[in-house]
Amino acid sequence: MAAQGRHGARQLLVQAFYQSQLSGHAGSELLEQFADHPDIGKSDRAYFEQLIEQIEESRATLDAHITEFGDIPAEQLDPVERAVLWIALAEFCFQPDVPANVILNEAVELAKLYGAEGGYRYINGLLDKASTNLRPADV
């Protein structure tokens, strides 16, 4: 069964940004490709589209955060982990209505679902540092 709401949107975002890293597709192409995805109707489509645009516009900043809060340059990360981090960091930066603990928990779950074995630990540690710096009021 497909995930619904924002959780479903995040799952589709991982798939979209994984694909983007492998194919070089831009945000507009991702929006077009995922417009007919069977799960888009069950997820929060507006949230999906908003995050596609925000991540696309701020990839360099998000990669800088990955490098700042982690110990591996963003371009050396597995594409799944990098996609999960882009989503979570974009939520920290651009979605103040989403609590930091929700962002962190969702990212860890996405990493467990789609990432390499144990990759969720790296994501958890990096996002813990990021939340302290980017969302100090939430911590």
N, C-alpha and C positions, 0 to 999 in steps of 0.2 A: 504494500500500500504506500502510495506517495505521501510524503510529508506535506503538511499544510502550512499556510500563513507565512510568517517570516522565516521559520525554520526551513520550510520548503524552498523559499526564495534563496536562502543561504546555500542549500544543497545545489540548486541550479547554478548559483554564482561560482561555486567551486568547479563545477563542470565547465562552465563558460570560460573562466580564467585559466583553467588547465589547458583547454583547447586553444585559447588565445596565445598562450606561451609556446605551444607546439607549432601552431599554424601562422602566427603573426596577425591574426584577425583583430581589427579595431573594434571599439565599442559598438559602433553602428552596425557592423556585420554581426556581432554577437546578438544584439537586440533583434535583428532580422532572423537569424538562425533559430533563436529560442522562442520567437513569437508563436510558433506552432508546436512547441514541445508539449507532449501529452500532459506533463505535470504543471505547466505554467498556470493553468486555470485554477488549480487547487492552492497554489502558493500566492503570496502577496506580490502580485505583478508590479504594482507601483513601486514597492520597495526594491524589487529586483532591478527595475529600470533605473531607479534613482542611484542605487549603488554601482551599477555598471558605469553610469556617467561619472560619478564621483571618483571611482577608482581609476577610470580611464584618464581623467584630468589630473590625477595626483599620483600616478605610479612612481615618479621620481622621488617625491616626498615620502611615500609609503616605503619604498626601498631604502631610503635614508634612515627611516625609523627602524627598519629591520636590522640594518647594519649597526645602528646606534645601540639598540637594546639587546642584540644578539651577538654571537661571536663568529658568525659565518656571514660573509657578504651575500646579499639578497640573490644575486645572479648565480650563486653556487648552491642554492637550496633546491630540493626536489620541487618540481612544479606544483604538486598538490599542496605541500606545506606553504609554499610562497603564495598560492592563491588563498589559502585559509588565512594567512597572516594579512594579506591585502584587505580581505573582507573585514576582519576584526579591527585592524588599525583604522580603516575607513570609518567603521562604526564609532570607534573612540573619538575620532576627529570630527565627524560630520553628523553624527546621530546622537545628540545629547539626551534624547528621550529614552535611549536604551541604556539601562544600568550596566556598569562595568562588569559586574559578576555574571550577568546574562551573556554579555559578549564573550567573556572568557570561557564560560561553560559551553556555549555553542561552538566556539572554535575548537575546543578540546574534543567535543563529540564529533565534529566534522573530520578532524584529523584521525580519530580512531576509526571512523567509517571509511574514509577514502585514502588516508595516508599510509606511509610505510610503518612497519611495526616499531613502536616506541617513539615515532615522530611527534606524537601528542605531548610527550614530556618536554621536548624542546619548545614547542609552541606555548605550552603552559608557562614555562619559565620566562620566555621572551615577553609574553603578554602581561605577566605579573609585573615585570619591570616597566613595561609601557603604560600600564594602567596607573601606576604610582606617579609617573611623570606626566601623562597626558590627561588623566582624570583624578587628580589628587583629592578632590572633594568627594569622590565616590569610594575611595579606599578607606 
